[in-house]
Amino acid sequence: MRILRADLRPILISLFLGLLCSPWARGESAAAAPVVPVALAPTVEQRLASVEAYLANADPTAALKNARGEIPPGLTTPSASVAGPGHNAWMMVSAALVLFMTLPGLALFYGGLVRAKNVLSIMGWCLGITSVVTVLWWAVGYSLVFGKSFGSPYLGGSEHFFLKGVGGAPNPNYSFWVSHNVFAMFQLMFAIITPAVIVGAVVERMKFSAVLAFTVLWVLLVYCPLAHMVWGVNGLMNGLANPAASIKAIDFAGGMVVEMASGWSALVLCIVLGPRLGFGKTPMPPHSLVLCMVGTGLLWVGWYGFNAGSAVAADGIAGNAFMATTIAAAVAAGTWAGLEYYVRGKASVLGFCSGAVAGLVAITPACGFIDATASFWVGLAGGTLPFFACTKLKGWLRYDDALDVFGVHGVGGTIGMLLTGVFADVAINGNLATHLSASVGRTLWTEQLKGMGVALALAVGGTLVIALVLRATIGLRPTIEAEQEGLDLTDHGEHGYIYDASNI
């Protein structure tokens, strides 16, 4: 036993010294061992549900959420936060189609309707507007419309200034399957065409510099706030997506944001600017109805991107918008021409063109919410009311809306917004049931009226202030001599047509 104790003595001494030197003996706490996070793997069912969400244009992360609606840290699937190829491809095509509406669609449509000495002027306006709005959109415009850092129902935020953070991953506030950068470019095309539509009311009598200055101010002060209120995730009038919206209106593709805003702004601008020289005394017929017809066709084709693309997916709602757009445009074209035949004894090509555009305008806010029969009635109204606005109202009030922007876009967009509230159907667009099930088919039209009132007030008030400020500072009109000579030469130093064979 003595030998055993002698052998144990060094071991016991070592243990005693170790305890004395330990953190507990010094009153310190032992550092906890590092915890290595365990990566959570999704189940086969969760992976399959994420893939199936692509087909339904739904949230790919829904299957990963627990009972509290939270996703456990580290849990994901390969299809989460990734752009879906089909949806993304359709939206890139749609963005190109909407740009196609301006360049060359609207440029040719408007260009054919003006006199030959101003054909390049309107084309230059369309190109200039495209350039300046693109820069604005990159710098601040996109963020002011689709950001949310301001926490305001009236204006977006600053988080996406200079398109910061706008990359290839989807922004789930607006789409689960479309790249954020593609969505931003699609929306840019709407911001381009809206002021381009406005200036049709003031062709042949507004300086190029004034057009660009007006565009910058109008996009910042009218378009961006209105677009955020209607389409922003926390927008004042976004009844479809914002449960806290004060006005629960719906606007599928731009009845308020594009059509009403451009049409009513055009009316104000043409009144402030005054009529063309010789208006009401000198004949001012379109110089080329061929260009007008070609432009109409390009607008009609491009409008499929405008309307069906506003589903932000290649899904059934986009297909319904495609169908509704076709029916309404065709019905309105025939209605306008039919009314011409009844009133004047002839159906003109210009009448068909005007009616088609009016029908496309009227169906824009409704196309993703209504069925085929309702589309017929919207087309009928879109061909009838703008016809009387252009052929009767303008003559009664004697304002010089040169290319009938108010009559077609202002009146057509207004009637389209109202009929959207009348005909909207949950069976066509199930998203209506999320926040609007109590009002669809009942009182939704009253919400539409409220939204239309806000849009009208902002467009009219904002345009009036901008026009008056520009008139008092840089001036709006060219000189009398320049207007008589034509803006092609005085603003751009070019001729649209060269008739002297020796110069060819």
KOLSE-273433 format. One record per residue: residue in one letter; x, y negated, z of N, C-alpha, C in turn. Coordinates in pm, whole numbers, plus 50000, padded with zeros to 5 digits. Layout:
BEGIN
aXYZXYZXYZ;...
This chain:
BEGIN
m500835012050000500005000050000500874987550000;r502024988150076502894976550077503474973749940;i503764984349869504314982749734503264976849641;l502004981549657500924976449572500674961749597;r500704957949730500484943849761501624935349704;a502864940649711503994933349657503844931249507;d503294941249438503104939849293502004929949258;l501004928849344499884919749318500214905349353;r501244903249438501524889949486501794879849373;p502624882949274502834872949165501564869649089;i500704879849072499454877548998498554868149075;l498424870449206497574861949288498094847649293;i499434846049300500004832649304499694825349173;s499804832549060499524826248930498074821948921;l497144830148967495734826448965495464814349052;f496104813649170495904802449260496414789449199;l497604789949138498154777949074497294773648955;g496764783648882495894780248769494634773148813;l494064777448925492864770848976493154756649022;l494334754749082494704741449128494844731849010;c495294736648900495514728048783494294726848693;s493234734048727492054733948640491304720748650;p490444717248546489664704748551488734704048670;w488194716048712487274715748826487984711548953;a489254716148968490004712449087490324697549089;r490424691248969490724676948961489444668548958;g488284674748970487024667548968486574663848829;e487164670148725486794667048587485864677848535;s485074674248437484194684148374484884690048253;a484684702448229485294709148115484634704647986;a485454702847886484904698747756484104710347699;a482934706947649482074717347592482694722447462;a482514735047438483014740947315482244735047197;p482944731947088482244726146973481154735546921;v479984729146891478864737046841478894736646688;v478984747946630479004748846485477564750146436;p477064740246359475684741046314475474753146223;v474364759246244474014770746163473184766046043;a473684768445924472974764345803471694772545790;l470564765345775469294772245761469084775845614;a468674787745592468424792345456466924792945432;p466454787345321465014788045292464594802345261;t463394805445293462864818645261462554819345111;v462354831445065461994833144924460694825844894;e459764826344989458474819644970458654804444959;q459544798845042459774784445036460444780344905;r461384788444858462034785444730461034786044616;l460184796044618459184797544512458174786044516;a457774781844636456814770844649457404757844596;s458704755644616459344743544564459354743544411;v459584755144353459564755944207458154753944153;e457174759844219455784758344175455304743844187;a455894736344282455524722144296455874714444170;y456874718844097457234712343971456084713143872;l455424724643866454314726243773453124717543811;a452954715243940451814707343988452154692744008;n453394688743975453864675044001453644671344147;a454024680444235453814678844380455154678244451;d455124676244580456314674644664457034688044678;p458264689244630458984701944641459434705144783;t459394695344872459814697745011458634701145102;a457414701345049456254703645134456334717045206;a456834727245136456894740645196457954741745304;l458844732145313459924732445413459534725645543;k458424718445544458054710645661457374719145766;n457654715645893457034722846004455654716946036;a455084721246146453734716646182453674701646208;r454824695646243454874681246267455174673446140;g455254680146026455554673445902457014669945885;e457894676545961459324673745957460064685245892;i461164682145824462014692345765463174695045860;p463364707345907464484710245997465804706245933;p466724700346010468004695945955468724707245883;g469204704245763469964714145687469144723245599;l467814722745613466974731645533466604724845402;t466904731245291466584725745160466484736945060;t466104733344938466064743044829466744736744708;p467194744844614467874739144495467014729544415;s465684730644423464814722044342464384709344414;a464764707844540464404695744615465324684244575;s464744672444558465494660244525466284661344395;v465734669044302466344670544171465314667044065;a465704659743963464774656143856464344668543779;g463054669343748462534680343670462724677843522;p463324686843447463674684243307462494679743220;g461364686643228460224683243143459644669643175;h459404666943303458864653943344459834642743308;n461124645043331462114634843303462194631843154;a462144642343071462214640342927461014632242877;w459824635542929458634628242887458714613542926;m459254610643042459334596743086460384588843008;m461444595442965462414588442880461784585142744;v461034594742690460324592142565459284581142583;s458574581442694457554571242721458174557342733;a459314556442800459994543542812460364538242674;a460884547142589461234542942454459994538642375;l458864545642395457634542142325457124528342367;v457244525242496456764512142542457674501042489;l458974503242484459854493442421459514492142273;f459164503342210458764503642069457544494642045;m456704493142147455544484242134455974469742114;t457054465742181457544451942166458444450742043;l459414459742034460384459741924460274472841849;p459644473141733459204461741654457694459441654;g456914467141732455454466841720454834453041732;l455024446841848454424433741871455044423141781;a456344424341755457014414741667456404414941528;l456084426741476455474427641343454004423541346;f453284427841450451864424441462451684409341469;y452394402841560452344388341571452964381641449;g454084387241401454774381141288453904380341165;g453074390441143452184390141028451064380141041;l450704376641163449574367741186449924352941181;v451224349641190451614335641184451884331641039;r452134318741016452494314140883453934318040852;a454254319140724455554324340681456724316440740;k456534303640764457634295340814457944297840962;n457134306241027457344309141170457484324141199;v457634332441095457684346841117458914351041197;l460064345241167461274348741243461224343141385;s460504332341403460414326241534459814336141635;i458694342341599458064351541693458934363941715;m459654368041612460554379441629461724375841719;g462214363641705463264358841794462784357941938;w461544353641956460984353242091460964367142153;c460504377042076460444390642130461824395842167;l462814393142083464184397342114464744389942235;g464524376842240465014368942352464384373142484;i463074375542482462374379842603462894393342649;t463124402442555463664415642591465004414242661;s465844405642609467174403742667467114397742807;v466384386742821466394379742950465664387543058;v464594394443024463864402243125464684414243170;t465434420243079466284431543118467304427343223;v467914415743203468894410843301468204407843434;l467044401443429466304398643552465944411543625;w465504421443550465094434143610466254441043680;w467424440843614468624446643675469004439043801;a468974425943795469464417843908468524418544029;v467254415044009466344414244124464954419844097;g464534419843971463124422843942462654436343988;y463414446843957462974460243996462804461244147;s463754455944220463704456744365462534448744423;l462254437144364461134429044413459794435744390;v459714444444289458454451344262458384464544337;f459424472844328459334486444379460184489044503;g460844478744556461494480344685460474479144797;k460934480844921460004479445034460674473945159;s461934469245147462654464745266462044452345329;f461304444245252460664432545310459484436445399;g458984448645383457824452945462456594444645434;s456494439545311455414430245276454494436445171;p453194434045181452274438745076452304429944951;y453054418844957453084409344846454354410044762;l455444414744817456714415244746457544426644803;g458344433044717459044445344754460174443844852;g461394442844804462534442044894463804438944818;s464914439244890466214435944830467124448044820;e466674459644862467554471344870468034476344734;h467314472744628467714477444495468194466044404;f468604454744463469184444044382470354449644301;f470464445544175471464450444083471384465744067;l470164470844085469864485244074470734493744167;k471054488244281471794495744382470974507644428;g471594519344431470914531244477469924537244378;v469884531844259468964536944157469754546544069;g469704559244106470494569444037469654580543977;g470244592243966469594603443900468604610943985;a468684609544117467734616444204466394608944204;p465284616044217463974609344220463804600644344;n463004590244330462564582244443461184587444483;p461074595044592459804601544624458654592044654;n458944579144672457854569544689457004568344563;y457624571744446456924569944319456884582444233;s457814591344253457784603844176458694614144244;f458224626544246459034637344303459964643544199;w459714641044071460404648643967461044640043859;v460924626943865461514618243764462674610543825;s463794610243754464964603043804464614588543835;h465184583443942464924569743983465314560043871;n466444562643806466884553443700465954553843579;v465404565543548464454566443437463164559143471;f462694560843594461494553743638461704538643630;a462874533943672463174519543669463164514343525;m463694522143431463714517743292462314518043231;f461514527843268460144528343220459384515843264;q459534512043388458834500243439459394487343380;l460664487343344461254475643278460504472343150;m460114482543075459454480042946458114472942964;f457434475243074456194468043104456494453343135;a457574451143208457954437343241458374429743116;i458884436643015459274430142890458054426242808;i457134435742789456044433242695455024423242748;t454904421842879453874412842933454094398242894;p455264392342918455444378542871455484377642719;a455904388442651455894388242505454464387342451;v453524393542521452114392242483451634377842502;i452004371842614451544358242647451844348442535;v453064348742484453494338242392452784338842257;g452014349442232451204349742110450194338442105;a449804333242221448824322342225449434309042185;v450774307942189451414294842167452404295242052;v452244304941963453164305641849453074293041765;e454164290141697454274279041602454364265341666;r454384264741800454424251341860455114250841997;m455954260442029456684260042155458164262342128;k459014254442194460454255542174460974269042222;f461984274142155462594286842193463154286142335;s463814275142368464384273542502463284273342608;a462154267242576461044266742670460424280542688;v460384288342581459854302042591460694310242687;l462004309342675462884317142763462794312342908;a462754299242928462644293843064461304298043126;f460234297143049458934301443098458954316143136;t459594324343054459654338643080460334341643213;v461464335243237462204337543362461324334043483;l460744322343482459944317943596458674326243611;w458044329643501456774337043509457014351143560;v458064357643516458354371243563458634371143714;l459404361343759459764360843901458584356743990;l457794347143946456764341344032455374347344015;v455124353643902453804359443878453884374643864;y454704379343771454704393643742455184401943862;c456314398343919456884406544027455944407444148;p455404396544200454454397944311453214405944274;l452644403444157451424410544118451684425344099;a452784428844033453114442944011453334450144143;h453974443444239454164449844370452824451844442;m451974441844436450684442944503449844454444446;v449984457044316449164467344252449834480944254;w451134481644233451824494444218452824497544327;g453224487744407454194490244513453634499944617;v454514508044675454064518444768453324512544888;n453654500244925452944493445035452204481044984;g451804481344857451184469844793449804466544845;l449464453844840448204448644891446994455144825;m447114458344694445954463344619446184477444562;n447124484644618447414498144570446514508244642;g445244508444603444294517344670444604531844649;l445284535344542445554549344512446604555344605;a447624547544642448764553144716448964547244855;n448364535744883448604529045011447344529345097;p447304537845199446104538645283445824525745359;a446844517245374446674504645447446374492945354;a446134495645226445874484845130444644476945172;s444774463745172443644455245209442554455445103;i442974456644977442034457844864442314471244798;k441374480144803441604493844755441164495044608;a441894487644523441624487944379442514498344313;i442194501744188443014511144111443304505043974;d444494507743925444914502643794445934512543740;f445504521343650446364532443609447604527743535;a447434518843436448584515543350448764500743325;g448034492043394448334477843380447184468843341;g445974472343377444844463543347444974449943413;m445414449843538445654437243607447054432043581;v448034440843597449444436743594449864431643457;v449404438243351449814434543215448714426943141;e447534433143129446514427543040445854414943096;m445284415743215444664403743273445694392843295;a446854396543349447874386543379448334379443252;s448564386943145449024380643022447904372542955;g446694378142952445594371342884445194358242948;w445014358343079444604346143148445744335943154;s446984340743166448134331643161448244325043024;a447964332742919448024327242784447014316042765;l445824317742821444804307342810445274294342874;v445844295342994446334283443064447464276942985;l448414285142938449584279642870449184272642741;c448264278442665447894272042537447124259042561;i446384258242671445664245842702446644234842744;v447614238442831448624228642874449454224042756;l449804233042667450644229742554449904221342450;g448604223742436447834216542336447814224042204;p446944220142113446774227441986447904224741888;r448004233641788448954231641679448584219241596;l449544213641532449274202341442448304206841333;g447244199541315446274202841211445274213341251;f445264217441379444324227641424442894222941403;g442084231341340440704227941311440524220241182;k441624215741121441544207940997442304214840883;t443474220040915444304226640815444144241840826;p443874248740717443794263440721445124269440767;m445074279240856446274285840907446094300940902;p445904306740783445664321040773446924329140800;p446784341740837447954350540852448714351340720;h450044351540727450794351840601450974366040549;s450804376340635450984390140590450174399840675;l449014403540625448214413540696448834427440684;v449744429140589450474441740580451344443640703;l452124433140739452924433840862452034435940984;c450894429240987449974430541099449484444941113;m449144451241001448674465041003449774474541050;v450974472640998452104481041041452344479341191;g452314466841238452494464141381451404470541465;t450174470441415449074476741488449314491641504;g449744498241397450034512441406451134515541506;l452174507341506453274509341600452814506941744;l451974496941763451424494441896450584506241944;w449734511341856448854522641893449694534741934;v450694538241854451554549641887452314547042018;g452864535042031453604531842153452744532042276;w451454528942258450544528242373450364541942441;y450664552742371450614565942436451674567042545;g452834560842520453834560342626453404551242738;f452784540142702452284530342798451254536642892;n450264543542835449164548942915449454562842970;a449744572442880450004586042928451274586543011;g452244578042978453474577543058453264572643199;s452164565243221451904559843354451484570543454;a451284582843406451094594043500452404597443569;v453514592543517454874595343566455074610443578;a454574617643481454714632143476454134637043345;a454594648643300453994655143184452984665343236;d451824660243280450844669043344449454666643286;g448444672343350447084671243301446544657043304;i446964649043401446504635143407447064627343288;a448314630043253448894623643134448124627843008;g447754640543002446984645242888445624638542878;n444994636342992443704629442992443864615042947;a444924608442992445184594642951445424593942801;f446104603842746446354604542603445034605442526;m444164614242571442864615942506442004603342517;a441914597742636441084585942658441574574242574;t442894572742562443474562042483443064563242336;t443124575342284442764577642144441304574242117;i440424579142202438994577142182438634562242189;a439104555542294438734541442313439254532642199;a440484535042156441054526842049440284528641919;a439964541141886439254543841762437844538041764;v437154539541877435794534241889435804519041880;a436734512641948436784498041946437144492641809;a438044499441737438394494941602437164495141512;g436414506041517435214506941436434124497441479;t434024495141609433004485841661433264471641613;w434514467041625434854453441582434574451741433;a435034461341352434824460441208433334461241174;g432594469541250431154470441227430434457441258;l430844450841363430244437841396430564427541288;e431794428141238432144419041127431234421541006;y431024434140975430184437440860428754432340881;y428284433641005426924429141035426824413941027;v427844406841075427804392241080428184385940947;r429204391440880429764384840762429584392640632;g429144405040644428954413040524430184420540477;k431314419040550432554426040515433284430340643;a433844442340639434704447040749436154444940709;s436854436340781438224432640741439264441940803;v440414442640738441554450040795441984443540926;l441994430140930442324423141054441334426841165;g440064428841130439074432741229439364446541286;f439724455941198440104469241246441304468341340;c442304460541301443514459141383443194452841518;s442424442041516442074435141641441264444241732;g440314451641674439494460641754440304471841815;a441244477441739442074488241793442864483341914;v443484471641902444264466242014443354463242132;a442154457742106441224454742216440804467542288;g440574478242213440234490842277441364496542359;l442574495242308443754499842383443914491942513;v443644478942505443714470442624442674474842727;a441434476542682440344479642775440524492942845;i441084502842775441234516142834442444517142926;t443354507442919444614508242994444424510643144;p443594503343215443484505943359442704518643392;a441944523943296441014534843324441474548443275;c442454549043184442714561143107443044573343192;g443644571643306443994583043390442934586543492;f441764579943483440724582043585439374586043527;i439164585043396437824586943340437824597843233;d436634603343204436534614043106436304608642965;a436104617842870436014614042729434784605342702;t433644608842760432434601142735432574586942789;a433114585742908433334572342963434314564442876;s435294571342817436244564742728435534558842607;f434524565942557433734560742446433074547542484;w432464546942601431774534742643432754523342669;v433924526742722434944516342741435394511042606;g435564519942508435944515442374434874506842310;l433614510442333432514502542277432514488442336;a432664487642468432734474542533433984466942491;g435114474242474436354467942434436324462442293;g435484468242209435344462842074434324451842062;t433384451342157432274441742148432574428342216;l432904428742344433094416242418434284408042368;p435454414042344436534406042286436194400342148;f435384407642069434954402341939434244389041956;f433304388542049432564376042070433444365342135;a434384369542220435294359742279436164353142172;c436594361042074437484355741970436724347941862;t435524352541830434794346341718433824335441761;k433394335641886432414325741932432934316942045;l433424323142152433834315542271434944305642238;k435944310042162437074301142129436584289042050;g435634291141960435094279941883434274270541969;w433534276142063432724267542150433594258742238;l434664264642295435514257342390436684250042321;r436954253442195437964246742114439364246742175;y439784257842231441174259342272441914266742161;d443184263642144443974269442035444794281242085;d444104292442108444764305042139445094311342004;a446304308641954446634311041814446374325441770;l446774335241850446634349241810445664356741900;d444734349341960443634355242040444114364142154;v445134359542223445654367242337444624367642450;f443994356242478442984356342584441774364742543;g441304362842422440114370042378440304385042382;v441484389842342441744404242337442244409542471;h443304403542525443934408942646443244404142774;g442914391242778442244386142897440854391942915;v440024390842812438654396042821438664411242821;g439444417442733439504432042729440024438142857;g441074432342913441614437443039440644435743155;t439924424743156438974422043265437824432043260;i437234434243143436134443743133436624457943159;g437844461043117438404474243143438594476943291;m439054466943364439234468643509437904471243577;l436884463843540435574465743602435004479543571;l435094483843445434544496843407435344508343468;t436604505943500437384516143572436724519343705;g436274509143774435594511243902434254518043888;v433624516643772432324522943748432474537643711;f433444540843624433544554243566434584563443631;a435414558543720436464566743781435864579443841;d436564590843821436014603943858437094612243927;v436794617044046437744625344121438064638144045;a437114643143967437344655343890438424653343783;i438624641243739439644638343638440994636043704;n441014629143814442254626043885442054628744033;g442544640244078442364644144217442994634844317;n443944626444273444574617044366443584606744420;l442474604844349441454595544397440844600144528;a440894613244554440284618644675441124616044799;t442384612444780443284610744896442854599344986;h442644587644930442284575945010440974569344967;l440394573744854439264566544797438014574944780;s437974586444843436834595344822435514588944862;a435534579944959434294573745005433794562844911;s434684557544826434264546444740434114550144593;v434774560844548434664564744407433224568544375;g432714562644271431324565244232430314557444313;r430784549244407429864541644492430234526744489;t431224523244566431554509044583432914505244526;l433544514244452434874511244400434874498944311;w433804496744238433744485244148433854472044224;t433394471944350433534459644429434994457144466;e435734467844492437164466244518437894461444393;q437424466444278438004461744153437804446744135;l436614441844167436344427544155437264419544246;k437504424344366438404417344458439814416744399;g440294428144350441634428444291441734419444170;m440704419644086440694411043968440734396344007;g440064392844115440084379044162441474374644204;v442184383444276443554380144316444464378844194;a444354388244101445184387943981444924375243900;l443654371743885443294359843809443834347143876;a443694346344008444164334444079445674332944067;l446404344044082447874343344073448324339843932;a447704346243832448104343643694447804329243653;v446584324743681446184311243642446974300743720;g447004302143853447704292343936449184292043909;g449824303843901451264304343876451644298743741;t450874302543639451174297643504450994282543493;l449964277343556449714262943551450884255343612;v451354259643728452474252843794453724253743708;i454034265743658455244267543576455194258843451;a454054258943382453924251243258454064236343282;l453454231343388453534217043417454954212843455;v455634221343532457014218243571457914218043448;l457784227743362458634228143242458304216543148;r457034213243136456674201943050457284188943100;a457354187643234457894175243291459424174943292;t460074186443274461534186943281462174188943144;i462124200943092462794203542964461884201442843;g460574200242868459634198842758459254212242698;l458034213242649457534225742594457524226042442;r457214214742381456984214642236458194209542159;p458354214242036459364208441948458894194941896;t459714188441822459304175741761458254178341654;i457524167841619456504169141514457144173741383;e458324168341354459014172141230459414186941232;a459874191541347460284205641357459074214841343;e457974211041403456774219341394456264219741250;q456344208741181455894208441042456824216540951;e458114215840977459074223040895459044238040921;g458714241841044458684255941081459794259341178;l459484267641277460434270641383461514280441339;d461284287741230462344296641180463614288641152;l463464277841082464614269841042465104260841154;t464184254341225464604244541326465164251141452;d464654262741489465154269541609466264279641580;h466214285741462467124296841435467994294941311;g467694284641230468504282141113468394292841007;e467254299541001467074310640907465694309840843;h465564317040731464264318540666463854333240672;g462574335540697462094349240699462084355340560;y461894347340458461814352340321462624343240230;i463304349140133464044341540033463384344139898;y462774333839843462034335539719462874332539595;d464014326139613464874322639501465754334739466;a465514340539350466244352739313467734350339306;s468164338339282469604335439271470314336839404;n469544336439514470144337639648470134351839700;i469614361139622469514375039669470814382239641;
